[in-house]
Amino acid sequence: MSTIEEWGKRVANPTTQLTHLEQNLLSYINDHPHEAAFMSLKELCEETAVSKPKVIDLYRKLGYENFRSFRESIQRFYAHHIDAYRSSRTTFRQITTQEELITAAREADTQALARMSEYITEEDFELMARSLLDAESLYILGPSTGHYPAHYLYQRLKRYRLNTHLVGTDVQHTLEDIFAITGKDLLLVFHYFPEPETTYNVMKFSKDAGARVFVVTDTMIVGLAETADRIFFVERGSMGFKNSMAVPMHFVNLLILTLEFIGGTPFQEQLRELEEKRVRYRFRR
């Protein structure tokens, strides 16, 4: 079971039936993930007035060996629920100097980048790159925070003369952006936004048109997972530290490098031609 699916799948299918007390405890966690995800076992017991053995019974019924893996699963699943204020409060809880802040931020991003290799393999990058190259047209959607990696990839893909479209998130005009999508095309979604309705509608429309659908995300949402052909788990950083986009942007950069590697000499020639024309037509400052 992949990390992105873990919490949602286990909560939906516990190994044995939950008692009324366990159901109430689970409801508290799902209603207060921004607090529960950071609590120690002792703190969770005190907050919910539930004994330690009962908490242990719950996480074992959900298939977790220990409280740490149980809590980390909550953190990953609910990462998108952590608002800016709570993220900031968590970040500065143990920070007293600017030096500590910079060091902690670097370590958080470094660790998150290292973890990406656990979920995204070289084969995944090759699969995605070849799928982009094989598609007649590419459609890229990135609502909210997902706009940053989506827009960066959109800009770079045009350098190779790939037929690329950036899908807008203005609901009144989104359909026009994807209206021409066909079974020869690919939709790539960067989903880092809590409300998935527009994203789901775009994916469903594209899927019904026969297009392939890839999703890059850090959160398992059942509707999106059921519609996507492939899901790539790319987190934004450590939940215990204010979210960073370093990992999604690094993911896109590796994807671009993979494309250039597979594209070989023809891609290099297009980059050379682009730079020559940039100089000739004075598009360089």
RANORFEN-V995217 format. One record per backbone hydrogen bond with DSSP energy under -1.0 kcal/mol. NH is the residue of the N-H (numbers start at 1). CO is the residue of the C=O. E is the energy in kcal/mol with one decimal. If there is no record, write none. Layout:
BEGIN
NH|CO|E  NH|CO|E
END
This chain:
BEGIN
6|2|-1.1  9|5|-2.6  10|6|-2.5  11|7|-2.6  12|8|-1.7  13|9|-1.5  15|61|-3.5  23|19|-2.4  24|20|-2.0  25|21|-2.2  26|22|-2.5  27|23|-2.2  28|24|-2.1  29|25|-2.0  30|26|-2.5  31|27|-1.9  32|28|-1.8  35|32|-1.3  36|32|-2.9  37|33|-2.2  38|35|-1.6  44|40|-2.5  45|41|-2.1  46|42|-2.3  47|43|-2.5  48|44|-1.9  49|45|-1.3  50|45|-1.3  55|51|-1.8  56|52|-2.4  57|53|-2.3  58|54|-2.0  59|55|-2.4  60|56|-2.1  61|57|-2.0  62|58|-1.4  63|60|-1.4  64|59|-3.0  70|66|-1.7  71|67|-2.7  72|68|-2.6  73|69|-1.7  74|70|-1.4  75|71|-2.4  76|72|-2.3  77|73|-2.2  78|74|-2.4  81|78|-2.1  82|79|-1.1  87|83|-2.7  88|84|-2.4  89|85|-2.7  90|86|-2.6  91|87|-2.4  92|88|-2.3  101|97|-1.8  102|98|-2.6  103|99|-2.3  104|100|-2.6  105|101|-2.5  106|102|-2.4  107|103|-2.4  108|104|-2.4  109|105|-2.2  110|106|-2.6  111|107|-2.6  112|108|-2.1  113|109|-2.6  114|110|-2.0  115|111|-2.0  116|112|-1.1  118|115|-2.1  119|116|-1.3  120|116|-2.9  125|121|-1.8  126|122|-2.2  127|123|-2.7  128|124|-2.6  129|125|-2.7  130|126|-2.7  131|127|-2.0  132|128|-2.3  133|129|-2.1  134|130|-2.2  135|131|-1.3  136|184|-2.7  138|163|-3.0  139|186|-2.7  140|165|-2.9  141|188|-2.5  146|143|-2.1  147|144|-2.3  148|145|-1.4  150|146|-1.8  151|147|-3.2  152|148|-2.0  153|149|-2.3  154|150|-2.3  155|151|-2.4  156|152|-2.0  157|153|-2.6  158|154|-1.1  159|156|-1.4  160|157|-1.3  161|158|-1.4  162|157|-1.5  164|162|-1.4  165|138|-2.7  167|140|-3.0  173|170|-2.6  174|170|-1.3  177|173|-1.3  178|174|-1.1  179|175|-1.0  181|178|-1.8  185|182|-1.7  186|137|-2.0  187|212|-2.9  188|139|-3.1  189|214|-2.7  190|141|-2.9  191|216|-2.6  200|196|-3.5  201|197|-2.5  202|198|-2.4  203|199|-2.5  204|200|-3.1  205|201|-2.4  206|202|-2.3  207|203|-2.8  208|204|-2.6  209|205|-1.3  210|207|-1.5  211|206|-2.2  212|185|-1.9  214|187|-2.8  215|230|-2.3  216|189|-3.5  217|232|-2.1  225|221|-2.4  226|222|-2.4  228|224|-2.1  229|213|-2.9  230|213|-1.4  232|215|-3.2  234|217|-2.7  241|238|-1.9  244|236|-1.6  249|245|-2.2  250|246|-2.1  251|247|-2.8  252|248|-2.1  253|249|-2.1  254|250|-2.4  255|251|-2.1  256|252|-2.4  257|253|-2.4  258|254|-2.3  259|255|-2.2  260|256|-2.3  261|257|-2.3  262|258|-2.5  263|259|-3.1  264|260|-1.6  268|264|-1.8  269|265|-2.5  270|266|-1.8  271|267|-2.1  272|268|-2.2  273|269|-2.5  274|270|-2.3  275|271|-2.1  276|272|-2.2  277|273|-2.3  278|274|-1.8  279|275|-1.7  280|276|-2.5  281|277|-2.5  282|279|-1.1  283|278|-2.8
END
